[in-house]
Amino acid sequence: MNTIVALATPAGRSGIGVIRMSGPQAKSVAAQITDVEDLVPRRSHLRRLTDPGTNLVVDEALLTYFKAPNSFTGEDVVEIGCHGSPVLLRQVLDLCLDAGARLAEPGEFSLRALSNGRIDLAEAEAIRDLIDARSIAAARQAVRQLRGEFSHQLVPIKEDLLNVIVVLESALEFVEDDLPETSRDKIVGDLKRIFEEIRKLAGSFKAGKLIREGIRVALVGRPNVGKSSLFNALIGSDRAIVTDIAGTTRDQLYESFAVRGIPVSLIDTAGLRETLDKVESIGVERSRRTMADADLVVVLLDASDTVADEDLEIIKSVADLNYLIVINKIDISHPESVNEIVSSLSNLSNGTSSTIVEVSAKTGAGLGDLSTALIEPFTAEDVSSAGFLVTDARHYDLLVRSADEIEQSLSLIRENASEEIILVGLHNALRYLGRITGETTTEDMLTRIFSTFCIGK
């Protein structure tokens, strides 16, 4: 196994940058570029980094040595903490490469940790999810998975399933007659319990996917109803340009924020209207495509104006989508005008069952109610305080496949099928569960999974 090296901190200028090496030559590579005589495990050493070719000092750095197998990867690991100049970090990386290390592939440190039994595949994927977390709730779930909570829940399920398989395999090998009725009933009971436990885990994916991936929300409406102002108010920043000139927003703006632990990708779109301006018409067309792709469409109306035909056309165009109506600018309109707008919407010929929220993007009135309304169609509870949730689509797919195989085996038992046929589905179910933690995952699948990791992890 060769020695790999990579920048473990994000690229760019920073106070400190960390370069990580892992492999049998990590310690000797470090010795070639420092004046250190010996590195004591788990202790930081302040040393000069030197270019062996010129004997010039490159930087002063902290070197920390982790001796195998007591390291993240299970191999000898050396971490070099130096000043975070991109030029300096590139120079130190080059020195390590010249000394015999090679540049790590994406996720190769985590892959080595998996190969050396330091973590399982589910825990490795949790590292990626923790780095990519877009909300506190998503980070919390990733930490729970990183600590092995998911893997620990799978252990008794796999053991119980294996016990059933052993009984059926024994019956196949050593019993000439069919299984006794009592044994068959116990197997059915055990498989039903295993099936329900797997389905319960898989059932948490809806909420888990929500806090990991979030929802896409598109703000739409005719020009000058306050889409950009509301966009800025929700994200808490003057991201979008706001003017009284119709058609100011010509391209889409994207920003993210979180509501009760759920990431929301907010999209400010161009005002929907007929226009001869070529650039604006492109923006309008993009707005219509965004509406179709969004998880939720927010239709904005102007409380200081009457409901125009353009407003009604927009509402009709989203009738088959998940949408809500927001009446903006309540700070400059009379309450009776707002009530008239609400009444006119309820009297539409096609009807409207959508939620109606009244807000002022300028004063912030009603923004709390709007934030709640954004996520209400997707969750009935506060997922930020939920227990462990399955957040990865790969894990969910394997849990569903495993449950389906067990369900088919149960049907075969009721049909008095032979143990040999019943066992096929149970072995498949066990193999699917093993793929979650990497016990039965192919090398090709591992390559695909770890290619999604960042370099340095």
N, C-alpha and C positions, 0 to 999 in steps of 0.2 A: 504494500500500500504506500503510495507516494504522499508527499506532504503538500497540503493545499494552503493557499493564503488568499485573503480578500479583505476589503474594507468593510467593517461591521457597522459603521455609522453611516448616516445618509451622506450622499455626495453633496459637495458645496462647502462654503466657508463656515467654520464654527470654532468655538473655543478649544474643543478637544476632538480629536479623531482617533478611532480605535481600529487597529489592524489585527486580524486574528489569523493564527496559523494552527493547523492541526495535522498530525502525522508523526511518523517515527523520527523524522529529521527536524522537527520544529525547534527543539532545543539547540541543535548544532547550527541551524540557519541563524537563529538569534545570536549565537556566539560569534558568528562571522561579522556581524554588523554592530556589535557593541563591545564595550570593554569589560563585560561581565565574565568572571571566572567560573562561577557556578550559580545556578538559579535554585533557590529554595522553594519547594512547592507551596502554593497558596500564600505567597508573600510578594508584595510589590517591591520592585527594585528600581531606584532612580539611577539611570545610566545614560551615557552619551551614545547617540547613534552615529556611526562613522562609515563613510564610504571607503571600502577596502581598496579601491583602485587609486584614490587620491589621498587617503588618510585625513580627509577634511571632515570636521564635525558637522553633521546634518541637523541634529536637534538633540535636546535632552528629553527623555521619555521615561514613562513608568512601564516596566516589563513585569508581567505576572505570569507565573508558570503553574500549570495544572498537570500533574503527573498521571499518566494512564494507570488504572482505568477510572480514576476519580476526576473526570472532567466531563464536559457536556457531550463530547463525541465519543468518550471512552478511549481516546488516544491521547498522546502528549499534546497539550495545547499551550501556546504562548500568545498572550495578548499584549500588544504594544500600544500604549496610550501616549500620543504625541500631540503637538499643536495642530489645530484643524485647518491649516492652509491646504487647499486642493493641490497646489504645486508640491508642497512638502510631502503630503500623503502619497502622491503619485511616485515621488522619488523613493520613499521608504518601501513602497510596494515593489518597485523595480529592483531595489537592493535585495529584497527577499527572493525575488524571481531569479536574479543572477546567482544567488547563493544556493539554489537547488530546489526551491519550492515552485509550484505551478499555480496559476490562477484558478480559484474555485469556480465550479459551475453553480447556477442558481439552486439553492437548497441543499448543496452538497454537505455542509456541516450537519444539518438535520438528518440527512440520509445516512451519514456515517453513525450518528447517534442511534438511529433506528437499527442499522446493521449490527451494531455492537451491543444491542439490547438495553441501551440507556433509556429509550422511550419507545412506545409503540406508534403505529401509523396515525391513529386518532389523535394522540398527543402531539405528534409532529405537525399535523394539519392545524392544531390549535395555535401553534406558534405563528403560522401564517395569518390565521384569523385574528389573533391578538394584534399583530402589526397593522392589519387592514381594518381594524374595528372603527366604525364611524359613530359610535355612541358609547356611553358608559355601560349600558345594558349589554351591548354586543361584546365589549371588552370583558365584562363580568362572566359572560357565558364561555368565552374563549379561555379565561383563566381556570374555570371549573373543569373544562375539558383537558386543559394542559396538566392539571393536577391529577388527572386519571379518573375523574368521576364517571365519565361515560364508559370507559374500559371496565371499571369496577362493577358497573351495572350489568355489563355483558357477561362477566365471568360466571355468575351463578346460572344464568340462562343457558350458556354453552355447556356447563357441567351437567345441568338437568337434561338437556337434549342428548348429550353424550351418554348419559346413564340409560336413557330409553333405547338408544341405538345399540348399546351393549346387550341389553336384554333381548332385543330382536335378533341381533347377530348370534347370540348364544342359542336362541330357539332354532335358528336356521341351521346351525352346525350340529347341535346335539339332541334336539327333540324331533322325533319322527312324526309325532302327532301334532295337531294344532295347539296353539297356546290355550291354557285353561281360561275360562271365562273371567275369573277373578283377575288374572294377570292382564288380560286384554282390557278390562275395565280400568285398571290402574294406569295402563299406558295411555288410554284415551284421556283420562283425567289429567295426567301429567302434560300431555301434548296440548290440551285445551288451555291449561294454565300458562305454559310457555308461549302459546300463540297470543294470549291476551297481554302478556308482558311485552312481547315484541310490538304488538299493535299499539300499546300505550306509549311506548317510546316513539314509534313512528308518528303517532298522533300529535306529538309536540312539535312537529316540523313546521306546521303552519305558523305558529307563533315564533318559532326559531328563525324561520326564513324572513319573517317580518323585521325582526330586530337586526338581522345580519344585512339584508339587502335593502330594507326600507321600501318606501313607495315613491312613485313619480307623480308629482302634482303639477298640472299645467294651468296657468292663469290666462284666461281668455276673455275677450270682450271687444266691443267697438272702441275706437280710439278715444283717449281722454277720459276714460271712466276711472282711471287711477290704478291700473295694473302695476306699473313700475313703482308707484308710491307704496302700494301694498307689498310688493316684492321686497322693497327696502325695509319696510317696517317689520316684516316677518323674520328676515335674516339679521336684523339689527345693524345694518350697514348701508351706506349710500352707494350701492353697487350699480344700480341702474340710473341712467340719466332721466331726470324728470323735468319736463317743460310743458307749457300750454299749447305747444305746436302739435297738431295731430300728425301721427305717423313718425314720432321721434324714435320709437323702438322699431327697428327694421330687422334685426336678427335676434335670435333667442339668447337669453342669459340663463345660466345654470348656477345655483348655489345650494348648499345643503345645511340643514339644521335638524335638531332632534326634538321630538315631542314625546314625553313620557318614555324615553328610551328607544323610540322608533325613529330611524333616520328618514328624513323627508328631503327628496331632491326636488327643489322648486324651480319651475321653468317660467320665465317671463317671456311672453310671446308678442309678436306684432299685432296691432289692432286689426280686427277683422272688418274689412270694408272693401268695396269695389274701388279700385284705383288704377290710373293710367301710368303711374310711376313704376318703371320696370323693377327697380330695386325693392320698393315697398311691396310690390305684387309677389316677388319671390318670398319675402318674409311672411306674407299672408298665407301663401301656399304651405310654407313650412309649419306655420301655426296649425293649419288644418291637419297635417300629418301628425304633429305632436299630440293633438287632441285624441287621435285614434290610438296612439301608443301609450298614453298616460294611464296610470292606475286610477287617477281621480282628476276630473276636470272642474275647475272653479270658474264659474261664469260671473263676471263682475258687471254690476249695474250702477248707474249714477243716481244717488238719492236726490240730488239737486235738479234732476231733469226727469221728464216723463219717460215711460218705457217706450222706446222707439221700435219701429218695425225691424231694424237691424238686431236689436236685443232679442226679439221674439224668434227671429230666424236662427240666431246662435243657439238659443235654448232648444229649439226643435231639432237642430243638427246634432245635439248631444243626448237626445232623448233615449237612445239605446246604450249610452255609456254610463259609467258611474260618475255622477256629478253632484255638485251643490251650488247654490246661488248665493252670492255675497252682494249685499247692497252697501256700497261704499259712500263716503262723504256725508255721513249722518251729522257731522259737526256743523255743516253749513246748510242743512235742510230742515224744514219744519217737520215735527213728528207726524202730522197729518199727511204730509206728502209721502213719507215712508210707508204709512199704513195703506195709502192708496196704491202704491207699487205692489205691496204684498197682496192686497186684494185682487189687483189685476192679474197677478201671476196665478193665484188660486182659481181664477175664473177663465183661464186659458181653455180653449176648446179641447185641446188634447190632454188637459190636466197636467199637474206636476206634483209628484210625491217627493221631490227633492227637499233637503234641508235648506232653510233660508237663514242666513246670518247677517246681522247688521253691524257694520264696523266703520271706524274712521281711521284711515291709514295715517292721517296727520296727527291726531291726538292719541292714538293707540286704543281707543274705546272699542271693545268687542273682540280684540285680537286673541284674548285667552279663549273665548268661546269658539273662535274660528280654528285655533290650533287643535282644540278638542274635536271639533267637527271633521278636521282633516283625517284623523286616524280612526274615528268612530266606526266607519264602515268595515274596518279591517280587524278590529279586535274588540272583544267585549270585556277585557280585563287589563289591568296594568301589568304589562309584560316585564317591566323593569324589576318587579319584585317576584317574578315567577321562579319556580325551581329550575332544575336542569332541563334544557331544551335541545333537541337535535336541530342544528343549524345548517348542516352541510347536505346538499342535494345527493351527493354520492352515498352518504350514510343512510339517508332516507330511502333511496332506491334499494339498497342492499337489505334494509330491514323489511321493506315491503315484499321483496323477492323471497326472503326467508319465511315470512309469515304465510305467503301464498303456497310455498312448498309444504309447510306443515299442515295447512288447511287441506291440501290435496291428499296428503298421507292420511289424515283423519278420515276423509271420505273413503279412501281405499280400505281402511280398517273396518269401517261400517259395512263395506261390501264384501268383507271376508276375503280380501285379496291376500296373496302369499306375502310372507315377511320380506322376501327378496324384493318384491315390487314396492312395498311400503318403504323400505330402507333407502331407495333411490332418492326420494324427496327429502328424507331426513338428512341424508349425507349432503345433499345440495344446500339445505337450510344451514347446516353447520359450516359449510364452506363459505356461504355468503356472510355469515356473522364473522368468520375469521378474516375476511377481506377488509372489514371495517378497521381492525387493529393491525392489519398487515401480515397476519399469520399465513394466509393463503393467497396473497396478492402477487400477481405476476410481475416480472421485472419491467415489462413494457408499461404496465399500469403505474408502477412506482415512478418511472421516468416521466410520465405525463403529469403525475401529481406534483412532483418536486420541481418541475419546470415552471410552475406558477409561483414559486418562492422567489424572494429577492436574493441577490448575491450577498454573501456574508452570513446568511442563515441556512 
